[in-house]
Amino acid sequence: MLSEPKTERRDDRPYLAIQKTVQMSDIPQILPPLIPEVKEWIQKRNVEISGPDFFLYKSMNESGELDCQAGFTVSQSVEGDNRVIAGSFPAGIYASIVYTGDFKDLMQAHIALENWIRDQGLTEKAHSENGLTQWGGRTEFYLVDPDNEPDPTKWQTEIAFLLED
């Protein structure tokens, strides 16, 4: 099930994450285990988590490899280390949609949001060159934790794309 898409201005939001390069088919095996690792790193340093866990998709090359980050937004900027990196979601206008259901069908929500953006005459912040597409802010925020809700029909994921100004 999909919510109505919307746009909204968001402020800059710092985050902490682990970066990985993965094939799309390997995301379910590789990225989710990074979340508890980042959470433990954050908690050991007494940093306040300010939002749900997320996967940020930075870029994709011609062979379908994605540069991704898995992490949490935090209440203040904190320096990372060799494993956990610090970053921030830039301020700007974001288009978003909330998908309710099993993660295996998330791609449909991405496509629905892409189509809605195009139909509204908006443009996602992205750049393609030499077979590499880089996104300005293409993110999945996991609003319902599967560890707390075992029923996948109740899982909610916000998909948000940064738009061109």
Secondary structure, 3 states (H helix, E strand, C coil): CECCCEEEEECCEEEEEEEEEEEHHHHHHHCCCHHHHHHHHHHHCCCCEEEEEEEEEEEECCCCEEEEEEEEEECCCCCCCCCCEEEEECCEEEEEEEEECCHHHHHHHHHHHHHHHHHCCCCECEEEECCEEEEEEEEEEECCCCCCCCCHHHCEEEEEEEECC
